[in-house]
Amino acid sequence: MKRTHIIFIALLGIFAASCDSYLDETPDNRAEVDSQTKIRKLLVSAYTEGNHALVTEYASDNIDDTGSINPYSTRFDEQLANWIDLTEVDNDDTQTFWEKTYLAIAHSNEALAAIAEIGEENLLPEKGEALITRAYSHFLLVNVFCKHYNSQSSATDLGITYMEKSETTLDPKYDRGNVKDVYEKINADIEAALPLISDDIYEISTYHFTKKAAYAFAARFNLYYGQWQKAKDYASVVLTANPSTQLRDWSRLGALPRDRKVVSNAYINDPANLLALTSNSNMGVYFGPWNDGARFNHSQKIAAEQTLLAPSPWGGITRADYHFGPFVYVGNNFDKTIFYKIPYLFEITDPVAQIGYSRTVMVPFTTDESLLVRAEAEVMLGENSLALADLNMWSMNIFKDKESTLDQVNTLYTDMAYSSEALVTQKKKLNPKFTVTTGVQENMIHYVLQCRRILTLHEGLRWFDIKRYGIEVPRFQIQADESVIVLDVLKVDDSRRAIQLPQDVRNAGLEANPR
């Protein structure tokens, strides 16, 4: 069942004040946040239930269009896959993501205001959680709806409104600022939060920013910010002195019955997960064994040429090389090669009618991904031996005894042609706003990006690597005779790399992304 569309007033439409005659009296339904217990309960809602992953996964090169005669799609899917500004409503649309993420920010700000009112002496861990959740929500928004941060143009690139206090006026007006200012404010919140985070305040830490989760976020943020040493240092806090003991036990997953529910539930309950977020979402259906979303999906063609089964430094990859191999589905208008890590859950709202909402659990930070963050930072710092050691640690864990030498990495990517419309490969031309030198450094970056692409398949993170490295994306359509045509190409400086703001937000007066 689709969510009810909420009319969006101004930017947030929350915490709006009433008329002056009512201001001296607290409305009956407004809780006073005046104790540590209430602040902690409020912070449970400081984690967005909006999900960007379907939007960003469909925008990336992780999907193919398996044919215009394939009936298993909607106009929503078609708009996402072809970088068309959304007009359709869905559980995973940008309107829901925007509203729920700004609502989470409002809860962070309410908690910070209450802490300041009570006195922060005994509430420092709660302050840390409020700051880190505020930073993370803005980090999501700026990276989805804006151009990627870079030192050349971010001072003038449109940002998103950074909310540092709850709104108390009716119909407020905002401007978007710029990406540079947003990143600086995120950085300030992260740096203020990290010393304050304490795992001791959480009854169930899975859904909160623990110290490790906070440092994993700080590492990824600084990677996107181009602060390579900080990215490495923060990732090292997550990984500890013995990183191999912190990684996901892929062999345990591989030993489980190959059942969707069993393996997806095991994935989201693994100790390598540092944070879990729930949302009303169709992700578990689209990347599951159903026809839904089958037209635009991770096809066998992509898997063979670019991702799960593409060439590696040590040679070809087969499903048998994985501890936890991909699931392959092929049928009439049905072509999905997927990892089961995004569960399909159903929340029943009417037991009689048996209707409700599709839900899922996403894992935005894992120790495995933090290891790849560190490896990329090491490559950018010129520490290739350390980076290769981290990449081998990752590959030995997810594959069965597979590791590479620097010569093998260099040989693979030096000999491999850059991907083109005529010959598709995993090696994409890199056009970042920072310097990547040809030769060893570029080849190592190709390998890091390939490892992350495999690791984060279906999670929407590939889109941000595409933006960071200026990678062009052709949208291929597979024809009935298995020939391929190119419908469109997302160029290096294409304005569509900044997802368009929701229509209601633009109608309220916030400046749209250029088109």
Solvent accessible surface area in square Angstrom, and as a share of the most:
residue,aa,sasa,rsa
1,M,104,0.46
2,K,112,0.48
3,R,26,0.10
4,T,110,0.64
5,H,72,0.32
6,I,104,0.53
7,I,132,0.67
8,F,17,0.07
9,I,108,0.55
10,A,10,0.08
11,L,5,0.03
12,L,20,0.10
13,G,47,0.46
14,I,44,0.22
15,F,84,0.35
16,A,49,0.38
17,A,30,0.23
18,S,68,0.44
19,C,90,0.54
20,D,117,0.61
21,S,94,0.61
22,Y,135,0.51
23,L,110,0.55
24,D,134,0.70
25,E,128,0.57
26,T,64,0.37
27,P,58,0.36
28,D,156,0.81
29,N,142,0.73
30,R,141,0.51
31,A,82,0.64
32,E,99,0.44
33,V,38,0.22
34,D,84,0.44
35,S,41,0.26
36,Q,73,0.32
37,T,81,0.47
38,K,88,0.37
39,I,0,0.00
40,R,84,0.31
41,K,140,0.59
42,L,31,0.15
43,L,0,0.00
44,V,93,0.53
45,S,53,0.34
46,A,1,0.01
47,Y,23,0.09
48,T,5,0.03
49,E,80,0.36
50,G,9,0.09
51,N,13,0.07
52,H,23,0.10
53,A,3,0.02
54,L,0,0.00
55,V,4,0.02
56,T,0,0.00
57,E,1,0.00
58,Y,0,0.00
59,A,2,0.02
60,S,0,0.00
61,D,8,0.04
62,N,1,0.00
63,I,3,0.02
64,D,5,0.02
65,D,0,0.00
66,T,26,0.15
67,G,6,0.05
68,S,77,0.50
69,I,134,0.68
70,N,5,0.03
71,P,85,0.54
72,Y,72,0.27
73,S,27,0.17
74,T,72,0.42
75,R,155,0.57
76,F,7,0.03
77,D,1,0.00
78,E,58,0.26
79,Q,13,0.06
80,L,11,0.06
81,A,0,0.00
82,N,30,0.15
83,W,17,0.06
84,I,96,0.49
85,D,41,0.21
86,L,28,0.14
87,T,97,0.56
88,E,51,0.23
89,V,70,0.40
90,D,7,0.04
91,N,5,0.03
92,D,1,0.01
93,D,4,0.02
94,T,7,0.04
95,Q,13,0.06
96,T,6,0.03
97,F,3,0.01
98,W,0,0.00
99,E,25,0.11
100,K,50,0.21
101,T,0,0.00
102,Y,0,0.00
103,L,68,0.34
104,A,2,0.02
105,I,1,0.01
106,A,4,0.03
107,H,32,0.14
108,S,0,0.00
109,N,5,0.02
110,E,50,0.22
111,A,0,0.00
112,L,27,0.14
113,A,61,0.47
114,A,9,0.07
115,I,2,0.01
116,A,81,0.62
117,E,149,0.67
118,I,79,0.40
119,G,23,0.22
120,E,69,0.31
121,E,133,0.60
122,N,124,0.64
123,L,8,0.04
124,L,68,0.34
125,P,32,0.20
126,E,0,0.00
127,K,50,0.21
128,G,0,0.00
129,E,3,0.01
130,A,0,0.00
131,L,12,0.06
132,I,0,0.00
133,T,2,0.01
134,R,19,0.07
135,A,0,0.00
136,Y,12,0.05
137,S,2,0.01
138,H,0,0.00
139,F,6,0.02
140,L,11,0.06
141,L,0,0.00
142,V,1,0.00
143,N,4,0.02
144,V,1,0.01
145,F,0,0.00
146,C,1,0.01
147,K,99,0.42
148,H,22,0.10
149,Y,37,0.14
150,N,16,0.08
151,S,100,0.65
152,Q,127,0.56
153,S,40,0.26
154,S,1,0.01
155,A,58,0.45
156,T,115,0.67
157,D,15,0.08
158,L,43,0.21
159,G,0,0.00
160,I,2,0.01
161,T,15,0.09
162,Y,21,0.08
163,M,13,0.06
164,E,92,0.41
165,K,158,0.67
166,S,18,0.12
167,E,29,0.13
168,T,93,0.54
169,T,73,0.42
170,L,132,0.66
171,D,72,0.37
172,P,27,0.17
173,K,146,0.62
174,Y,51,0.19
175,D,109,0.57
176,R,7,0.02
177,G,41,0.40
178,N,29,0.15
179,V,0,0.00
180,K,80,0.34
181,D,59,0.30
182,V,5,0.03
183,Y,1,0.00
184,E,75,0.33
185,K,78,0.33
186,I,0,0.00
187,N,35,0.18
188,A,61,0.47
189,D,11,0.05
190,I,0,0.00
191,E,63,0.28
192,A,49,0.38
193,A,0,0.00
194,L,6,0.03
195,P,101,0.63
196,L,39,0.19
197,I,8,0.04
198,S,28,0.18
199,D,67,0.35
200,D,134,0.70
201,I,21,0.10
202,Y,24,0.09
203,E,177,0.80
204,I,117,0.59
205,S,49,0.32
206,T,61,0.36
207,Y,97,0.37
208,H,25,0.11
209,F,0,0.00
210,T,19,0.11
211,K,79,0.33
212,K,66,0.28
213,A,0,0.00
214,A,0,0.00
215,Y,33,0.12
216,A,1,0.01
217,F,0,0.00
218,A,0,0.00
219,A,0,0.00
220,R,8,0.03
221,F,0,0.00
222,N,0,0.00
223,L,3,0.02
224,Y,14,0.05
225,Y,31,0.12
226,G,28,0.27
227,Q,80,0.36
228,W,42,0.15
229,Q,89,0.39
230,K,64,0.27
231,A,0,0.00
232,K,34,0.15
233,D,65,0.33
234,Y,31,0.12
235,A,0,0.00
236,S,35,0.23
237,V,72,0.41
238,V,0,0.00
239,L,0,0.00
240,T,56,0.33
241,A,96,0.75
242,N,91,0.47
243,P,17,0.11
244,S,74,0.47
245,T,101,0.59
246,Q,46,0.20
247,L,17,0.08
248,R,2,0.01
249,D,67,0.35
250,W,4,0.01
251,S,58,0.37
252,R,96,0.35
253,L,1,0.01
254,G,31,0.30
255,A,89,0.69
256,L,46,0.23
257,P,87,0.55
258,R,121,0.44
259,D,62,0.32
260,R,44,0.16
261,K,120,0.51
262,V,57,0.33
263,V,1,0.00
264,S,2,0.01
265,N,61,0.31
266,A,16,0.13
267,Y,7,0.02
268,I,26,0.13
269,N,113,0.58
270,D,7,0.04
271,P,122,0.76
272,A,1,0.01
273,N,21,0.11
274,L,17,0.09
275,L,1,0.01
276,A,2,0.01
277,L,25,0.12
278,T,41,0.24
279,S,4,0.02
280,N,23,0.12
281,S,0,0.00
282,N,16,0.08
283,M,0,0.00
284,G,2,0.02
285,V,17,0.10
286,Y,14,0.05
287,F,3,0.01
288,G,1,0.01
289,P,44,0.28
290,W,77,0.27
291,N,67,0.34
292,D,74,0.38
293,G,4,0.04
294,A,0,0.00
295,R,24,0.09
296,F,1,0.00
297,N,0,0.00
298,H,1,0.00
299,S,0,0.00
300,Q,74,0.33
301,K,55,0.23
302,I,2,0.01
303,A,1,0.00
304,A,55,0.43
305,E,58,0.26
306,Q,8,0.04
307,T,0,0.00
308,L,0,0.00
309,L,50,0.25
310,A,0,0.00
311,P,64,0.40
312,S,9,0.06
313,P,14,0.09
314,W,50,0.18
315,G,32,0.31
316,G,60,0.58
317,I,14,0.07
318,T,77,0.45
319,R,111,0.40
320,A,74,0.57
321,D,26,0.13
322,Y,5,0.02
323,H,52,0.23
324,F,4,0.01
325,G,9,0.08
326,P,0,0.00
327,F,15,0.06
328,V,46,0.27
329,Y,56,0.21
330,V,97,0.56
331,G,43,0.42
332,N,135,0.69
333,N,48,0.25
334,F,29,0.12
335,D,27,0.14
336,K,0,0.00
337,T,1,0.00
338,I,0,0.00
339,F,4,0.02
340,Y,5,0.02
341,K,5,0.02
342,I,10,0.05
343,P,2,0.01
344,Y,62,0.24
345,L,74,0.37
346,F,91,0.38
347,E,76,0.34
348,I,81,0.41
349,T,68,0.40
350,D,50,0.26
351,P,98,0.62
352,V,144,0.83
353,A,57,0.44
354,Q,111,0.49
355,I,75,0.38
356,G,1,0.01
357,Y,43,0.16
358,S,13,0.08
359,R,45,0.16
360,T,1,0.00
361,V,10,0.06
362,M,23,0.10
363,V,10,0.06
364,P,22,0.14
365,F,0,0.00
366,T,10,0.06
367,T,3,0.02
368,D,0,0.00
369,E,8,0.04
370,S,1,0.00
371,L,0,0.00
372,L,0,0.00
373,V,1,0.01
374,R,32,0.12
375,A,0,0.00
376,E,0,0.00
377,A,0,0.00
378,E,5,0.02
379,V,0,0.00
380,M,24,0.11
381,L,62,0.31
382,G,53,0.51
383,E,53,0.24
384,N,35,0.18
385,S,91,0.59
386,L,92,0.46
387,A,0,0.00
388,L,24,0.12
389,A,54,0.42
390,D,5,0.03
391,L,0,0.00
392,N,22,0.11
393,M,49,0.22
394,W,3,0.01
395,S,0,0.00
396,M,76,0.34
397,N,35,0.18
398,I,2,0.01
399,F,3,0.01
400,K,95,0.40
401,D,115,0.60
402,K,51,0.22
403,E,97,0.44
404,S,6,0.04
405,T,72,0.42
406,L,57,0.28
407,D,108,0.56
408,Q,70,0.31
409,V,0,0.00
410,N,31,0.16
411,T,78,0.45
412,L,30,0.15
413,Y,1,0.01
414,T,92,0.53
415,D,111,0.58
416,M,28,0.12
417,A,51,0.39
418,Y,81,0.31
419,S,25,0.16
420,S,53,0.34
421,E,94,0.42
422,A,105,0.81
423,L,102,0.51
424,V,20,0.12
425,T,17,0.10
426,Q,12,0.05
427,K,12,0.05
428,K,18,0.08
429,K,123,0.52
430,L,30,0.15
431,N,60,0.31
432,P,28,0.18
433,K,88,0.37
434,F,61,0.25
435,T,105,0.61
436,V,27,0.15
437,T,75,0.44
438,T,119,0.69
439,G,39,0.38
440,V,56,0.32
441,Q,29,0.13
442,E,20,0.09
443,N,9,0.05
444,M,0,0.00
445,I,0,0.00
446,H,8,0.04
447,Y,7,0.03
448,V,0,0.00
449,L,7,0.04
450,Q,14,0.06
451,C,2,0.01
452,R,9,0.03
453,R,3,0.01
454,I,6,0.03
455,L,9,0.04
456,T,3,0.02
457,L,0,0.00
458,H,0,0.00
459,E,23,0.10
460,G,0,0.00
461,L,16,0.08
462,R,8,0.03
463,W,0,0.00
464,F,9,0.04
465,D,3,0.01
466,I,0,0.00
467,K,17,0.07
468,R,6,0.02
469,Y,0,0.00
470,G,6,0.06
471,I,1,0.01
472,E,67,0.30
473,V,0,0.00
474,P,25,0.15
475,R,1,0.01
476,F,16,0.07
477,Q,13,0.06
478,I,25,0.13
479,Q,54,0.24
480,A,98,0.76
481,D,110,0.57
482,E,144,0.65
483,S,55,0.35
484,V,52,0.30
485,I,82,0.41
486,V,50,0.28
487,L,77,0.38
488,D,48,0.25
489,V,24,0.14
490,L,0,0.00
491,K,109,0.46
492,V,41,0.24
493,D,109,0.56
494,D,27,0.14
495,S,36,0.24
496,R,52,0.19
497,R,16,0.06
498,A,6,0.05
499,I,25,0.13
500,Q,12,0.05
501,L,1,0.00
502,P,6,0.04
503,Q,87,0.39
504,D,30,0.15
505,V,0,0.00
506,R,54,0.20
507,N,105,0.54
508,A,31,0.24
509,G,62,0.59
510,L,13,0.06
511,E,105,0.47
512,A,39,0.31
513,N,7,0.04
514,P,87,0.55
515,R,124,0.45
